[in-house]
Amino acid sequence: MYIYILFFRVLVIQYGFITIFVAAFPLAPLFALLNNIIEIRLDAYKLVTQFKRPVASRAVDIGVFLVCPVNYVRYCNWHFTSSSEFVYTFWLISVVRS
């Protein structure tokens, strides 16, 4: 189970960095998409060839996948989108004034 959390954590961290730096480097989402396509294929190959299937057991809910990443992504959406809007607004004001 721990290995799946690591795979998901890398994608969430990458999403955070993309939302932070999209104003500075607009091609970052394209490079992230290409990276994710390659990474999904490599991770799928790794999971199929190098790991055993886990033993099934009953669970009450989906655990950490429900609470932590969803709240982090919501925070990234709100905080980084608003900060990118501020950067764009101040850049636009400086362009209009000059």
Contact map, one row per residue, 1 for C-alpha under 8 A:
11111000000000000000000000000000000000000000000000000000000000000000000000000000000000000000000000
11111100000000000000000000000000000000000000000000000000000000000000000000000000000000000000000000
11111110000000000000000000000000000000000000000000000000000000000000000000000000000000000000000000
11111111000000000000000000000000000000000000000000000000000000000000000000000000000000000000000000
11111111100000000000000000000000000000000000000000000000000000001000000000000000000000000000000000
01111111110000000000000000000000000000000000000000000000000000000000000000000000000000000000000000
00111111111000000000000000000000000000000000000000000000000000000000000000000000000000000000000000
00011111111100000000000000000000000000000000000000000000000000000000000000000000000000000000000000
00001111111110000000000000000000000000000000000000000000000000000000100000000000000000000000000000
00000111111111000000000000000000000000000000000000000000000000000000000000000000000000000000000000
00000011111111100000000000000000000000000000000000000000000000000000000000000000000000000000000000
00000001111111110000000000000000000000000000000000000000000000000000100010000000000000000000000000
00000000111111111000000000000000000000000000000000000000000000000000000000000000000000000000000000
00000000011111111100000000000001000000000000000000000000000000000000000000000000000000000000000000
00000000001111111110000000000000000000000000000000000000000000000000000000000000000000000000000000
00000000000111111111000000000000000000000000000000000000000000000000000010010001000000000000000000
00000000000011111111100000000000000000000000000000000000000000000000000000000000000000000000000000
00000000000001111111110000011001000000000000000000000000000000000000000000000000000000000000000000
00000000000000111111110000000000000000000000000000000000000000000000000000011001100100000000000000
00000000000000011111111000000000000000000000000000000000000000000000000000000001101100000000000000
00000000000000001111111111010000000000000000000000000000000000000000000000000000000000000000000000
00000000000000000111111111111000000000000000000000000000000000000000000000000000000100000000000000
00000000000000000001111111000000000000000000000000000000000000000000000000000000000100110000000000
00000000000000000000111111000000000000000000000000000000000000000000000000000000000000000000000000
00000000000000000000111111110000000000000000000000000000000000000000000000000000000000000000000000
00000000000000000000111111111000000000000000000000000000000000000000000000000000000000000000000000
00000000000000000000010011111110000000000000000000000000000000000000000000000000000000000000000000
00000000000000000100110011111111000000000000000000000000000000000000000000000000000000000000000000
00000000000000000100010001111111100000000000000000000000000000000000000000000000000000000000000000
00000000000000000000000000111111110000000000000000000000000000000000000000000000000000000000000000
00000000000000000000000000111111111000000000000000000000000000000000000000000000000000000000000000
00000000000001000100000000011111111100000000000000000000000000000000000000000000000000000000000000
00000000000000000000000000001111111110000000000000000000000000000000000000000000000000000000000000
00000000000000000000000000000111111111000000000000000000000000000000000000000000000000000000000000
00000000000000000000000000000011111111100000000000000000000000000000000000000000000000000000000000
00000000000000000000000000000001111111110000000000000000000000000000000000000000000000000000000000
00000000000000000000000000000000111111111000000000000000000000000000000000000000000000000000000000
00000000000000000000000000000000011111111100000000000000000000000000000000000000000000000000000000
00000000000000000000000000000000001111111110000000000000000000000000000000000000000000000000000000
00000000000000000000000000000000000111111111000000000000000000000000000000000000000000000000000000
00000000000000000000000000000000000011111111100000000000000000000000000000000000000000000000000000
00000000000000000000000000000000000001111111110000000000000000000000000000000000000000000000000000
00000000000000000000000000000000000000111111111000000000000000000000000000000000000000000000000000
00000000000000000000000000000000000000011111111100000000000000000000000000000000000000000000000000
00000000000000000000000000000000000000001111111110000000000000000000000000000000000000000000000000
00000000000000000000000000000000000000000111111111100000000000000000000000000000000000000000000000
00000000000000000000000000000000000000000011111111100000000000000000000000000000000000000000000000
00000000000000000000000000000000000000000001111111100000000000000000000000000000000000000000000000
00000000000000000000000000000000000000000000111111100000000000000000000000000000000000000000000000
00000000000000000000000000000000000000000000011111110000000000000000000000000000000000000000000000
00000000000000000000000000000000000000000000011111111000000000000000000000000000000000000000000000
00000000000000000000000000000000000000000000000001111100000000000000000000000000000000000000000000
00000000000000000000000000000000000000000000000000111110000000000000000000000000000000000000000000
00000000000000000000000000000000000000000000000000011111000000000000000000000000000000000000000000
00000000000000000000000000000000000000000000000000001111100000000000000000000000000000000000000000
00000000000000000000000000000000000000000000000000000111110000000000000000000000000000000000000000
00000000000000000000000000000000000000000000000000000011111000000000000000000000000000000000000000
00000000000000000000000000000000000000000000000000000001111100000000000000000000000000000000000000
00000000000000000000000000000000000000000000000000000000111111000000000000000000000000000000000000
00000000000000000000000000000000000000000000000000000000011111000000000000000000000000000000000000
00000000000000000000000000000000000000000000000000000000001111100000000000000000000000000000000000
00000000000000000000000000000000000000000000000000000000001111111100000000000000000000000000000000
00000000000000000000000000000000000000000000000000000000000011111110000000000000000000000000000000
00000000000000000000000000000000000000000000000000000000000001111111100000000000000000000000000000
00001000000000000000000000000000000000000000000000000000000001111111110000000000000000000000000000
00000000000000000000000000000000000000000000000000000000000001111111110000000000000000000000000000
00000000000000000000000000000000000000000000000000000000000000111111111000000000000000000000000000
00000000000000000000000000000000000000000000000000000000000000011111111100000000000000000000000000
00000000100100000000000000000000000000000000000000000000000000011111111110000000000000000000000000
00000000000000000000000000000000000000000000000000000000000000001111111111000000000000000000000000
00000000000000000000000000000000000000000000000000000000000000000011111111100000000000000000000000
00000000000000000000000000000000000000000000000000000000000000000001111111110000000000000000000000
00000000000100010000000000000000000000000000000000000000000000000000111111111000000000000000000000
00000000000000000000000000000000000000000000000000000000000000000000011111111100000000000000000000
00000000000000000000000000000000000000000000000000000000000000000000001111111110000000000000000000
00000000000000010010000000000000000000000000000000000000000000000000000111111111100000000000000000
00000000000000000010000000000000000000000000000000000000000000000000000011111111100000000000000000
00000000000000000000000000000000000000000000000000000000000000000000000001111111110000000000000000
00000000000000000000000000000000000000000000000000000000000000000000000000111111111000000000000000
00000000000000010011000000000000000000000000000000000000000000000000000000011111111100000000000000
00000000000000000011000000000000000000000000000000000000000000000000000000011111111110000000000000
00000000000000000000000000000000000000000000000000000000000000000000000000000111111111000000000000
00000000000000000001000000000000000000000000000000000000000000000000000000000011111111100000000000
00000000000000000011011000000000000000000000000000000000000000000000000000000001111111110000000000
00000000000000000000000000000000000000000000000000000000000000000000000000000000111111111000000000
00000000000000000000000000000000000000000000000000000000000000000000000000000000011111111100000000
00000000000000000000001000000000000000000000000000000000000000000000000000000000001111111110000000
00000000000000000000001000000000000000000000000000000000000000000000000000000000000111111111000000
00000000000000000000000000000000000000000000000000000000000000000000000000000000000011111111100000
00000000000000000000000000000000000000000000000000000000000000000000000000000000000001111111110000
00000000000000000000000000000000000000000000000000000000000000000000000000000000000000111111111000
00000000000000000000000000000000000000000000000000000000000000000000000000000000000000011111111100
00000000000000000000000000000000000000000000000000000000000000000000000000000000000000001111111110
00000000000000000000000000000000000000000000000000000000000000000000000000000000000000000111111111
00000000000000000000000000000000000000000000000000000000000000000000000000000000000000000011111111
00000000000000000000000000000000000000000000000000000000000000000000000000000000000000000001111111
00000000000000000000000000000000000000000000000000000000000000000000000000000000000000000000111111
00000000000000000000000000000000000000000000000000000000000000000000000000000000000000000000011111
